[in-house]
């Protein structure tokens, strides 16, 4: 049965990016690649986790993950990933500003959703068919989906660094029970996988 998954790279103190994310600092001031070194410096050691991140039939992300801009669209901007993004599937971008779908090389199509997380999830499930839907980020988007009870499996990739400030995972999220179903580490990351427990019916 298909499920909704979420992969997030984060610091030990729960931050997924620093302050002042912008074009020349996509992850904010002072962060650089510190949360993602394991992806580039240890790809073979983390091959299973890297493969799982992209193993979905559709993806959902917040606008801040797609672009550093706010307000009206810069239609020349096509994302951080170049002409051939790694998703190779429909990606639903949450936004307050409509935009026509953007087709990229390799099969990725960005769809811009103005109706909130409910609409994005419905469209992503339809597009994914029997495959999983992945909530790709950022933290504010993940927090919304967690609070709505719409994530089945949470996969945290914890880098050995303290950021101290920035955009933090779990802010504003209500009591949520997690069942640990896997843990593994390398020198640069600890992977922890949780099933999100559903509250018992009243």
C-alpha positions in Angstrom: 0.0 0.0 0.0 1.3 3.5 -0.9 2.2 5.9 1.9 3.2 9.5 2.5 6.9 9.8 3.4 9.1 12.7 4.4 12.9 13.0 4.4 14.5 15.9 6.2 18.2 16.7 6.7 18.6 18.6 10.0 21.0 19.7 12.7 21.1 18.0 16.1 19.1 20.9 17.5 16.4 20.6 14.9 17.2 23.2 12.2 16.8 22.4 8.5 18.3 25.8 7.4 19.8 28.9 8.8 18.6 32.5 8.7 18.4 34.7 5.6 18.0 32.0 2.9 18.7 33.7 -0.5 20.1 33.1 -3.9 23.8 33.1 -2.8 23.1 31.2 0.4 20.3 28.6 -0.3 20.4 27.2 3.2 20.9 30.5 5.0 23.8 32.2 6.7 26.7 30.0 7.8 25.1 26.7 6.8 26.7 25.9 3.5 26.7 22.1 3.0 26.9 21.2 6.7 23.6 19.5 6.7 24.1 17.6 3.4 27.8 16.7 3.4 26.8 13.0 3.8 25.1 13.2 0.4 28.2 14.4 -1.4 31.1 13.1 0.6 29.7 9.6 1.5 27.3 8.7 -1.4 28.2 5.1 -1.4 27.9 4.7 2.4 24.4 6.3 2.2 23.2 4.9 -1.1 20.1 3.3 0.4 18.9 6.5 2.0 19.7 8.6 -1.0 17.7 6.2 -3.2 14.7 6.2 -0.8 14.5 10.0 -0.9 13.6 10.0 -4.6 11.6 6.8 -4.6 8.1 8.4 -4.9 5.5 8.8 -7.6 4.9 12.5 -6.7 6.4 15.2 -4.4 5.1 18.2 -2.5 7.2 21.1 -1.5 6.8 24.7 -0.2 7.6 27.6 -2.4 10.7 28.5 -0.3 12.2 25.2 -1.3 11.6 26.0 -5.0 12.7 29.6 -5.1 14.3 32.3 -3.0 11.8 34.9 -4.2 8.4 35.9 -2.8 5.4 37.7 -4.4 4.9 37.5 -8.1 6.9 34.9 -10.0 10.1 35.4 -11.9 9.2 33.2 -14.8 12.8 32.7 -15.8 13.4 30.9 -12.5 13.0 27.1 -12.9 14.3 25.9 -9.5 17.6 25.2 -7.8 18.3 22.0 -9.7 19.2 23.0 -13.3 17.5 21.8 -16.5 17.0 18.3 -15.2 15.8 18.1 -11.6 16.3 14.8 -9.8 12.6 14.2 -9.1 11.5 12.7 -12.5 7.9 12.9 -11.4 5.2 15.5 -10.7 6.1 18.0 -8.0 3.4 20.1 -6.4 4.7 23.5 -5.1 2.6 25.2 -2.5 2.2 28.9 -3.3 -0.2 31.9 -3.0 0.7 32.9 -6.6 -0.6 30.8 -9.5 1.7 29.8 -12.3 1.4 27.5 -15.3 3.0 24.0 -14.9 6.7 23.9 -15.7 8.0 20.9 -17.6 11.6 20.0 -17.2 14.0 17.5 -18.8 13.9 14.0 -17.3 10.2 13.9 -16.5 9.9 16.4 -13.7 6.9 18.7 -13.9 6.3 21.4 -11.4 2.7 22.2 -10.6 1.9 25.3 -8.6 -0.9 24.8 -6.1 -2.8 27.7 -4.5 -5.4 25.7 -2.6 -3.3 24.7 0.4 -2.0 21.3 1.6 -5.3 19.5 1.1 -5.4 20.3 -2.6 -1.7 19.5 -2.9 -2.2 16.1 -1.3 -5.2 15.2 -3.3 -3.4 16.0 -6.6 -0.2 14.3 -5.5 -2.0 11.1 -4.6 -3.8 11.1 -7.9 -0.6 11.6 -9.7 1.4 9.0 -7.7 -1.1 6.2 -8.2 0.1 3.2 -6.3 3.5 4.8 -5.5 4.4 6.8 -2.5 3.9 10.6 -2.1 6.9 12.4 -0.6 6.8 15.7 1.4 10.0 17.2 0.3 10.2 20.3 2.6 11.0 22.8 3.8 10.4 22.7 7.6 7.3 24.9 7.6 5.7 22.7 5.0 6.6 19.5 6.8 5.2 21.0 10.1 1.9 21.7 8.4 1.5 18.1 7.1 2.6 16.6 10.4 0.0 18.7 12.3 -2.7 17.6 9.8 -1.8 13.9 10.4 -0.9 13.4 6.7 2.6 11.8 7.0 3.0 8.1 7.5 6.8 7.7 7.7 9.3 10.4 8.9 12.9 9.9 8.0 15.4 12.2 9.7 18.9 12.6 8.5 20.7 14.3 11.4 24.1 16.0 10.8 26.5 16.4 13.8 26.2 20.1 14.0 24.3 22.7 16.1 23.0 25.7 14.1 21.4 27.6 17.0 18.9 29.5 14.8 17.1 29.3 11.5 14.0 27.3 10.3 13.2 24.6 12.7 11.4 21.3 12.3 8.4 20.6 14.7 7.6 24.2 15.6 3.9 24.4 16.3 3.4 20.7 15.8 0.9 19.1 18.3 1.6 15.9 20.3 2.6 13.2 17.8 3.6 9.7 18.7 6.4 8.2 16.7 7.5 4.5 16.4 11.1 4.1 15.6 11.6 1.5 12.9 15.2 2.0 11.9 18.4 3.7 12.8 21.8 3.8 11.1 24.8 6.1 11.2 28.0 7.0 9.4 30.6 9.6 10.3 28.6 12.5 8.8 24.9 11.5 9.6 22.6 9.5 11.7 19.5 8.2 9.8 16.4 7.7 12.0 13.2 6.3 10.5 9.9 6.6 12.3 6.3 5.5 11.6 3.9 8.2 12.6 1.4 6.6 15.0 -2.3 7.3 14.4 -4.3 8.3 17.5 -6.7 5.6 18.7 -10.3 6.2 17.9 -12.3 7.7 20.7 
